Amino acid sequence: MKTIIEPFRIKSVDPIRMNDRRSREFFLEAAHHNLFYLHSRDIIIDLLTDSGTGAMSSNQWAGIMLGDESYAGSSSFDKFEKTVKDLMGFKYIIPTHQGRAAENILFSLVCKEGDVIPSNSHFDTTRANIEAQGSEALDLLIEEGNDPTIIHPFKGNLDIVKLEETINKVGVSKIPLIMITVTNNAGGGQPVSMENIRLVSDIAKKYKIPFYIDACRFAENAYFIKNREAKYKNTSIQSIVLEMFSYSDGCTMSAKKDAIANIGGFLCTNSSELAQEQKNLLILTEGFPTYGGLAGRDLEAIAIGLREVLNEDYLEYRIKSTTYLGDRLTELGIPILLPPGGHAIYIDCLKFLPNIPPSQFPGQALACELYLEAGIRSSEIGSVMFGKKDKKTGKDIFAKMELVRLAVPRRTYTQSHIDYVVEALENVWNNRQNIKGYKITKEPKALRHFTAYFKPVSE
Ligand SMILES: Cc1ncc(COP(=O)(O)O)c(C=O)c1O
């Protein structure tokens, strides 16, 4: 069959409140043109993020009722710990309230001022947590990954040559760990090949540098490996996942992605000394090691979600439905980052809005226009998120790509919702010459995309 169907039935629904363009203009103005300030009731289709926005299964909801809320020694923790150990193979599993808390604990313990953490691409919270320690978050993505038009099966790969050059230039003592993000959220949701993971691991071992995986979308990455790396065609997703993690010394994970839970995260390591230090810090900042900032019921939902996400029917539907959105936009001539990513489609705004320079944030302009057109919330992943001032010259540094991300929540929207998004984007595309750039009118010190205020440049 060619038709992709959602491999689930809908048992419970959430109403969507429709609204018109005039009211959306009012809502956007009140939100200072920052989509993070909008009320969710004023959004028709929410593609801001795939993080924590997935629909839990009836099994997960049943697990919620089984949650053991004991402060210490909870049986829900045992279930959670066993699942992560079985699926990922790590020795020490530390629950946290979400991914960034795992990052904070890891980097507070291993980084010091002046250190460098190489990665394919760090996501914003990872970067901010590294920079908060006075260390540098260094992106070493392969060249193909920075060109939206190049078709390459693993555009999330880390450049091995640049990695070894960096180690030789900076020195092993200044690199407390190497990281790889699977899939690469900051670069189009593109996968990393098993071969690349293995090569990075070989280099890490050669220089005795720990190697960690940012595992948020590990199952989606495994699906791409199965379908694009010939050697793995007949390997089960579960075996691919185990092999991916076997090359690493630990991982950080946001359970809000590929554990299909609404909250949660964890940190894994194979080092007993580091695990002890991590648990000490966990008690200080998150909670006792058998709950770590989560309720027992959350641990149950995560344990069940981690197994469900490996189901191949689910993964096929997941990746094919994101591809469907990407293919429809491409058919309309809308420039997207190619090939379509796993969890999201990224619109190439430098091509969509060539008259708006990066200094006027074309991604922000497109995201606002898409909201005004049809009540669709997306997110800018460009110079609002990654732009900064050069510390020495004070000049603006812009992002490598100006993107708008349409992140698809897991098991949440149907094909007709996606068709609505395609139609809205077609309208915006046809009207693109009338779209104006934006300027920032108020800006915080870090992670400005969450809280900055904007105005169209003409005002
Ligand atoms: C690749 C990546 N790493 C880390 C995080 C942080 O996870 P959390 O939002 O659970 O703190 C995210 C969240 O979007 C992510 O996409």
The ligand as a MOL file (V3000), in Angstrom:
LIG
                    3D

  0  0  0     0  0            999 V3000
M  V30 BEGIN CTAB
M  V30 COUNTS 16 16 0 0 0
M  V30 BEGIN ATOM
M  V30 1 C 19.1250 17.7330 20.4450 0
M  V30 2 C 18.5820 18.2370 21.7430 0
M  V30 3 N 19.3150 18.1570 22.8590 0
M  V30 4 C 18.8410 18.5670 24.0490 0
M  V30 5 C 17.5700 19.0870 24.1800 0
M  V30 6 C 17.0880 19.5390 25.5430 0
M  V30 7 O 16.0790 18.7330 26.0470 0
M  V30 8 P 14.9760 19.2900 27.0770 0
M  V30 9 O 14.0940 20.2050 26.3050 0
M  V30 10 O 14.2830 18.0940 27.5830 0
M  V30 11 O 15.7040 20.0270 28.1530 0
M  V30 12 C 16.7710 19.2010 23.0410 0
M  V30 13 C 15.4010 19.7700 23.1400 0
M  V30 14 O 14.8250 20.2230 22.1950 0
M  V30 15 C 17.2680 18.7300 21.7890 0
M  V30 16 O 16.5390 18.7750 20.6730 0
M  V30 END ATOM
M  V30 BEGIN BOND
M  V30 1 1 1 2
M  V30 2 1 2 3
M  V30 3 2 2 15
M  V30 4 2 3 4
M  V30 5 1 4 5
M  V30 6 1 5 6
M  V30 7 2 5 12
M  V30 8 1 6 7
M  V30 9 1 7 8
M  V30 10 2 8 9
M  V30 11 1 8 10
M  V30 12 1 8 11
M  V30 13 1 12 13
M  V30 14 1 12 15
M  V30 15 2 13 14
M  V30 16 1 15 16
M  V30 END BOND
M  V30 END CTAB
M  END
